[in-house]
Amino acid sequence: MGSEVGTHDVIVAVGDGEFNVQRSFLLRVLNVNDPPVFVEDPIVVVREDELH
């Protein structure tokens, strides 16, 4: 079993020079040979001044 298998904390941080935002989530990697699958639809469009 590789070191990638298990649950990992992921932190995503962005900034625009004035404001900084940080979000975190858990990423679980299973020891199987299957392609990755999203369990929620990812946000692909972000508009200014909208909460997500």
Secondary structure, DSSP 8 states (H G I E B T S, - for coil): --TTSEEEEEEEEEE-SS-EEEEEEEEEE-SS------SS-------TT---
